[in-house]
Amino acid sequence: MFVGMLPTFVELAKKIGDFAVDAVKAYAAHEKASTQLSIVVGQKAANAMSDYANQLQKTTTFSDDAILSLQGQLSNFGVYPASVK
């Protein structure tokens, strides 16, 4: 009875594994962007910019990770938190 369902369970397990890998990669990307930003502008400013990125994510099509990365790049060129908003 359950032998015929084995391929379905294997496929489901693979999808769950793929989801877990993608989730860990997304978390790592977010942490990398946050860490790089805090190195450039300091932890307090990075937290404020991260909050702003989260707000923008809700109203735009851009992910907060992409916004954080761009904020970090802008900060490297001398565009600081107060002028980003």
Contacts in CASP RR format, 6 or more apart in sequence:
PFRMAT RR
TARGET T0000
AUTHOR 0000-0000-0000
METHOD contacts of the structure
MODEL  1
MFVGMLPTFVELAKKIGDFAVDAVKAYAAHEKASTQLSIVVGQKAANAMS
DYANQLQKTTTFSDDAILSLQGQLSNFGVYPASVK
26 65 0 8 1.000
29 65 0 8 1.000
30 64 0 8 1.000
30 65 0 8 1.000
30 68 0 8 1.000
33 65 0 8 1.000
33 68 0 8 1.000
33 69 0 8 1.000
33 72 0 8 1.000
34 46 0 8 1.000
34 50 0 8 1.000
34 68 0 8 1.000
36 69 0 8 1.000
36 72 0 8 1.000
37 46 0 8 1.000
37 49 0 8 1.000
37 50 0 8 1.000
37 68 0 8 1.000
37 71 0 8 1.000
37 72 0 8 1.000
37 75 0 8 1.000
38 46 0 8 1.000
38 47 0 8 1.000
40 46 0 8 1.000
40 72 0 8 1.000
40 75 0 8 1.000
40 76 0 8 1.000
41 49 0 8 1.000
41 72 0 8 1.000
41 75 0 8 1.000
41 80 0 8 1.000
41 81 0 8 1.000
45 80 0 8 1.000
45 81 0 8 1.000
48 81 0 8 1.000
49 68 0 8 1.000
49 71 0 8 1.000
49 81 0 8 1.000
49 84 0 8 1.000
50 64 0 8 1.000
50 68 0 8 1.000
52 67 0 8 1.000
52 84 0 8 1.000
52 85 0 8 1.000
53 64 0 8 1.000
53 67 0 8 1.000
53 68 0 8 1.000
53 71 0 8 1.000
54 64 0 8 1.000
56 62 0 8 1.000
56 64 0 8 1.000
56 67 0 8 1.000
57 63 0 8 1.000
57 64 0 8 1.000
57 67 0 8 1.000
71 81 0 8 1.000
71 84 0 8 1.000
74 84 0 8 1.000
75 81 0 8 1.000
75 84 0 8 1.000
END
